Amino acid sequence: MENDVQVFFRDFMKANQKIAKHIPETVKTFMALHDKTTQPGALDKKQKELIALGIAVAGHCTACIYLHTQQAVEAGASAKEVLEAAGVAVLMGGGPAFAHIQEILKALDALGVQY
């Protein structure tokens, strides 16, 4: 049985394909910005994804939380690093950010990451 996060990932890709048909230049430009910004530089990809995850938590963006949890894990972040980044987000975003940490746990579960 699929959980909420697995359903999200499946549906997100389908929705993005539909969106790209209607506003292809916007999608292309945004994805180019994403790809360029997350390339290693002074910060490596893992660090950048942990920053993005923290902003997603502080900004209460569930979809962003799922995506950046996945990308952080794929970039080599441990569950401890992911959850510590979430803790910093709570410092900056308060109670509403704290309430969104459960979404990280759902994403880690869906990705099969132990914590």
KAKANOR-V22502 format. One record per residue. N is the residue number from 1. RES is the residue in three letters. PHI is phi in whole degrees, -180 to 180 (NA if undefined). Layout:
N/RES/PHI, N/RES/PHI
This chain:
1/MET/NA, 2/GLU/-76, 3/ASN/-93, 4/ASP/-56, 5/VAL/-72, 6/GLN/-63, 7/VAL/-64, 8/PHE/-56, 9/PHE/-60, 10/ARG/-63, 11/ASP/-71, 12/PHE/-61, 13/MET/-65, 14/LYS/-63, 15/ALA/-65, 16/ASN/-64, 17/GLN/-64, 18/LYS/-67, 19/ILE/-61, 20/ALA/-62, 21/LYS/-70, 22/HIS/-93, 23/ILE/-134, 24/PRO/-60, 25/GLU/-68, 26/THR/-65, 27/VAL/-65, 28/LYS/-61, 29/THR/-67, 30/PHE/-63, 31/MET/-66, 32/ALA/-65, 33/LEU/-62, 34/HIS/-59, 35/ASP/-63, 36/LYS/-68, 37/THR/-68, 38/THR/-89, 39/GLN/-68, 40/PRO/-60, 41/GLY/-150, 42/ALA/-64, 43/LEU/-108, 44/ASP/-84, 45/LYS/-59, 46/LYS/-61, 47/GLN/-61, 48/LYS/-64, 49/GLU/-69, 50/LEU/-67, 51/ILE/-64, 52/ALA/-60, 53/LEU/-64, 54/GLY/-60, 55/ILE/-66, 56/ALA/-61, 57/VAL/-66, 58/ALA/-63, 59/GLY/-90, 60/HIS/61, 61/CYS/-101, 62/THR/-60, 63/ALA/-60, 64/CYS/-64, 65/ILE/-60, 66/TYR/-60, 67/LEU/-66, 68/HIS/-79, 69/THR/-64, 70/GLN/-59, 71/GLN/-69, 72/ALA/-66, 73/VAL/-63, 74/GLU/-63, 75/ALA/-85, 76/GLY/106, 77/ALA/-72, 78/SER/-83, 79/ALA/-59, 80/LYS/-62, 81/GLU/-66, 82/VAL/-61, 83/LEU/-71, 84/GLU/-68, 85/ALA/-61, 86/ALA/-64, 87/GLY/-63, 88/VAL/-65, 89/ALA/-62, 90/VAL/-65, 91/LEU/-55, 92/MET/-86, 93/GLY/-113, 94/GLY/68, 95/GLY/-57, 96/PRO/-60, 97/ALA/-68, 98/PHE/-57, 99/ALA/-63, 100/HIS/-89, 101/ILE/-63, 102/GLN/-58, 103/GLU/-69, 104/ILE/-65, 105/LEU/-61, 106/LYS/-61, 107/ALA/-66, 108/LEU/-62, 109/ASP/-61, 110/ALA/-64, 111/LEU/-86, 112/GLY/75, 113/VAL/-93, 114/GLN/-79, 115/TYR/-143
